[in-house]
Amino acid sequence: MPRGSAPGERRGGRQKGTPNRPAPVRAFLDGAGVNPVERLIALAKRAESAGQIALAADIWSKLAALAYPRPQPATPPAITDPQDSL
């Protein structure tokens, strides 16, 4: 019995036209006038001023993950044969 799907056949996943899950959440937050990033910044500052450094560090690290992409692992240079350069 052949395995896999025929070309062009879909077997799973989201139905066509289904919105991404974050879209309704974003719409709700926008309608409520809430900006989660601004709230997190305010919470981090409040935690710092209250001496809750661990909580503030956790919030700042989560915000940094949103603002700055993760560095990609360095790829080693291709090893060339020393005899080729002669």
N, C-alpha and C positions, 0 to 999 in steps of 0.2 A: 504494500500500500504506500503510495507516495506521501511524503511529509511536506509540510509547509503550505503556503498559499499560492494560488495561481497568480500570474501577473495581473495587477490591478485590483485584486481581491482584498477587502479589508476584513479583518477578523476581530478586532477589538479596539479599545480606545474610546475617546470621546465621540459622541455623535456630532455630525457636522452642524455648525451653527451654535454649539453650546459655548457660552462665554467662559473665560478663565475664572477661576474661583476668586482671585483678588478684585476683580472688577466690581462686583456688588458691594464689597467691603469699602473700597475706595469711594464709591458713589455715596454710601451712607456717611462716611467720615466727612466728605466734602459738603454734603447737605447739612450736617450738624455743625460745620465750621470748625472741625477739629483737625489739627495738624499733629500727627503722632511724633514727628521729629522734634517739633518745638516743645511738646510736652516732655519728651525724654530729656531734652537739654535742661529744661527747668527742674526736673526731678534730680538730675545729676548734680546740678549746682546746689540744690537744697540739701542733698545727701552730703556733699562736700562741706558745706557750712555747718552741718549738724555733726560732723566728725565721722560719718559713716563712709569711710574711705573704700571699703570693699564693695559696697553697693554702688558708689560713684564710679569706681573703676570698671565694674561690670557693665554699667550703662554706657560709659564712654567707649568701651571696647565694642559694644554692639553698634553704637553710632559710627565708629571708625570702620566697621565692616561694611556699612552702607555707603560711606563716603569714599573709601579707598579700595581698589580692587586687590585681590590677593596676588602676590607676586608668583609668577610661574616658575617652576623648577628650572634651574639652569641646565642647559644641555651641554654636555662636554663637547669640545671641538672634535671634529673628525680626525681620526688617527690616520696619518698618511705614512706610507713607506718611505723611510729616509733615502732609499735608493732611487726613488722617483725624482727627487730634486737634483740629482747629479747630472 
